[in-house]
Amino acid sequence: MTPLQRYIAEEIATDHADGLMSRREALRRLALLGVGTAAASALIAACSRGDGEQPPAQPAPSEPPARGTPPGMDTARPTAPVQWEGPDGTLQGAWAEAPDARGAVLVIHENKGLNDWTRSVAGRLAGAGYSSLAIDLLSSDGGTATFADPAEATAALSRRAPEAMLADIRSGLAETARRTPDRRIAVVGFCMGGGLVWRLLDAGVPEVAAALPFYGPTPDNPDFSRSRDVAVLAFYGALDDRVNATEPAARAALQAAGLVHEIVIEPDANHAFFNDTGDRYDPTAAQDAWRRSLDWLAAHVD
C-alpha cells in the first residue's frame, strides 16, 4: 500500500476499534482499498486495544448529546459550485465569497471528498471575512457527488498519487488568487487534507501566507525550508494517538526551517474533533480551534 492508503486503512481499523463501525463494514471498506481479508483482520487487531478484543457494546443514549451550533455557522455565507481548468482537466469546487474580503482561504477536504460539511467550512470562513474555495480532489473522477457510496469516494482518493493531488491544490490556490486579487491566501486542511497541507509545505508554497493543518499526518523526513514565509498553525486532538505519533516530526521541521508556528493539542479531543457531523466532534475543542484560527488569519493574512 502507498502511505496514503495505509493511513486511510488504519483510520478505518481505528474507527472499528473505537466502536464507530462494525467489523463487517470495516472489512468491506478495507476491501475497497484492496486489502485482503487476512491482512485486514491483522490490521484491525493491531489497531484494537492490544488483545484484539473490542470493548463491550454500550447502550445508545435516549437522546444524542447536545452539540450546539458549530462555530461560525450563524454568519456563514452561501457556497456555489465552480469549475476551472486544472493541470489535467477541469477541476470542481465550492466558492463562498466574502463582501470586502480581508483575505482568502483554500479548503482541503477529508478523505470523504467534497461534501456538505466541507462546504460549510468554506461558508463559515467567508462569513468571517475570508472568501474561500473548497476544492474537490475527486474532480478527475467526475467529482465527489458521482459516488453514491462515501466509502467508494474514499477508496478513489486513496488511489490518487499525492503529487497529482498537490498539483490540483496548487491550481486551486491559483484560482483562489484569481478570484481575490491583491489579497493574501491561507490554506486549511482536515484529516487527509491536513496531511496534504504538510506535504504542500514540504514541497514549497511561497504563494501562501498561512497554513492550518488539522490533525493531518506528517510526511516522512519533512523539510519546510522552501516555505519559509508561511505562518503555520497546527491542530491535534490529545486522544488521537495515531496522528499524534507524527507530530514531533512536524514540530522539528517547523523549528529547523525557522517558520512562525504554533502547535495546539486540544485536551480530551480526538481525531476529527472539528467535524460537527462526525462521532468524534468536540464542541469545546472546535470552538477553541475556530477562535484560534480566526486570530491566526487576522495576524497573518489580513
N, C-alpha and C positions, 0 to 999 in steps of 0.2 A: 504493500500500500504506500501511496505517497504520504508525506507528513500531514497534508490536509485531510486525506481520507482517514488516517489514523486518528486525528483529532476528532473528527465527526463520529467515528466508530466508538471512541472512548466516551464521547458525550452521550451517545445512545446507551451504552452499557452502564454509565453512571446514573442516567435517568432511571433505568430499571432498578439498579441497586438502591436508589433513594425512594423507590416505591411510586414513581411517577409514570411508569409504563410497565405493562405486563411482559412476562418473558416471551410470550408468543409474538407480541408486537415488536419487541426488541430484536428478536431473531429475524422477523420479516424485514425490518429496516436495515439490519446488517446485511441481509442477503441482497438487498438493493444496491449496497455498496460493493458487492462482490465477495463478501466474507462468508466462507462456508460454515456449515453447522458446527463442526468440531472447533474451528478457530473462534467462532462466535461464542460458543459455550465457554471456552477458555478465557476469552476477553471478559465476559460477564462475571466469571468467577474472580478474575483479577481485580475487577472494579467493585467487587462486593465488599462486605465487612471483614474480609480476610479469611473467613471459614467457608465462603461460598454459599452461605445461607442468607435468605432475605429476612428483614425484620418482620415481625408479625403484623398482619394487616390491622389497620386501625379503623374503627367505625367512622363513617363520614359524618361530619358535623351537620346538625339540623339546618343551620344557615351558614353560608360562606362567611369568612371573616371580613369585617369592614375594611375596604381598601381606600375609600375616599376618592376624590378627583385626582387623576395623575397630574404631576406638576406641569404648569404651563398650559393645561388644556383649556382653561377658562378664557384665554386670549388667543387661542390657536387660529391661524389663518387657513383658508381652504387650499387644497392642492389640486393641480390639474395635470393630466398626462402630457408628457412632452417627448419628442424624439429629436435626435441629432445624428449626424454621421460620425461614427467612431472609426477606430483604426482597422476594423474588419467587418464593417457593415453598420446598419442602423442600430443605435442604442436607444433604450427606453428609460424613462424616469418619471418622477413626480415632482412638480415645481410648485413651491409656495413662495409667493412674493410678499415682501415686507414694504409697506409705504415708507419712503425716505430711509431706505436700508442703511444701517450702520456698518454692515459688513455682509459676508455671505458664508454659507456652510455647505459642504458636500457631505451627505449622509450615506454611510455604507451599511447595508443590512446584515442581519444574522444569517445563519446557514439555511434559513427558511425562505430566503428570497425577498423581493419587494412586496410586502403585504401591507394591510391596513395599519398595523402598528407602526411600521417604519414610516409610512406616510404621515402618521400623526406626529412623529418626532419632527419631521420637516415642517409641518404646520405650526407646531409649538415654537420652534426656533424662529420662524417667520413672525409669529406673534410677539416674540421678544425683540424683534428689530433686525433679524438676520435672514435675508432671503436664502432659501435652502433648496437644494436639488438632491433628491433621493434617487440614487442610480439603481438600475436593475441589472445585476450581473448575470442574469439568465437571458439577456436580450438575444444572444446568438441562438438560443433555443426557442425563440418566439416570445420570451417573457415569462415571468413567474405565473401570470394568470393562465397560461396554457396548461399548467399542471393541476389536475383536479385533486391529486393526492400530494399533500405537502411533503411527504417522505420521498416521493419521486423528485420533487424540486430539489430537496437536499442532496439526493444522490447525483442529480445532474450537476449541481455545483461542485460536488466532490471530484467530478471528472474533469473539471476545468483546470488548466495549468495556472498556478499563481501568477506567472508572468503575463498571461493573457488577461487575467483579471486586473492586474496593475495597469496594463495598457488601457483598459476600459476606464479605470479610475482616473488616469491622467487625462483622458479625453473628457471625463465628467468635470474635472477641475477646470479645463479649458472652456467648457460650455458654461460653467458657473461664472467664470470670469467674464465671458462674453455678455452674459445677462446682467452682470453687475459691474460695469466699468468703473475704474478708479476706486474700487473697494477691496479691502484685504479679505483673504479667504482662509477659512479653517476647514478641517476635515474631522469628522467624528465617525467612529465605527463601533459596532457591538458584536461580541462573540467572535465569529469568524471575521466579521468586518473589523473588529478591533485588532485581530491578528494581521489583517491586511494593512491597517494603518501602520503597525510596526514595520511591516515589510516595505511600505512606501518610504518610511523614514530611513530604512536600511539602504534602499536604492538611491535615495536623494530626492528631495522635493523642495527646491528653493522657492517655488511659487506659492507656498503655503506659509501663513503667519503663525498658525496654531494647529495642534493636533490633539485630539481627545480620544484615545483608545479605551473602550470599556471592556474589561475582563477578556482581553484578547491574548492568545499565546504568542510569546516572543519567538522569532525565528532563531535558528542555531547561529551562534557566533555573530551577533548583530554588530554593525558599525554604523553609527548615526552621524559620523563626521561630515557627510555630504548634505546633511540637513541642519547645519549649524545655527541657522537663524530661526528655526521653528521652536516655539514655546510649547512644551508638552505637558498635558495634564492627564494622568492615567488613573483609572479606577479599577479596584479589585474588591471582591467580597471576601471577608475574612474566612468564610467556610468553604471557599472554592479551592480546595487543595490542589486539584488537577492543574488549573491555570496558574495558581499562585506559585507553583514549582518553577515557573519560568520568569517570575518577577525579578529575582536577583540579577538575571542576565540583562533584563531591560534597564534596571537601575544602574548597573555597572556601565552599560554602554552609554546611557544618558550622561553620566558623570564624566566618562572618558572623552566624550565629544564636547563637553562644556555647554550643553544645551540648558536653557532655562527650563526647569521642570519641577513638577510636584507629583508625588505618588500618594494616592489616597486609598487606604484599605478600610472599607466600610465595616464596622463591627457588626457581628451577628448576621451579616448578609451573605448570600450565596451567589453562585453564578447566575447571570441574567436577572439580577435584582432590580434592574431599571425597567424591565418589560412588564407593564401592568396587565398584560393578557396571559402571562405565564404563571406557573405554580410557585415559582421562587421569587415572585415580586415582593419587594420590601418597601413599603411606603416611606418609612423613615429614611432609609438609605437613598431611595430615589429622590426624595425632596432635597436632601443634603447635596447629592451629586448635581441636581439641577441648579441649585443656588451657586455651587462652586463653578459649574460650567459657565453660567452667565457672567460671573465675576471674571473668569479667565478670558472669555471673549471680549468683555469690556476693556480689559487691561491690554490685550494683545492683538485685537482685530479692529476695534473701533478706530 
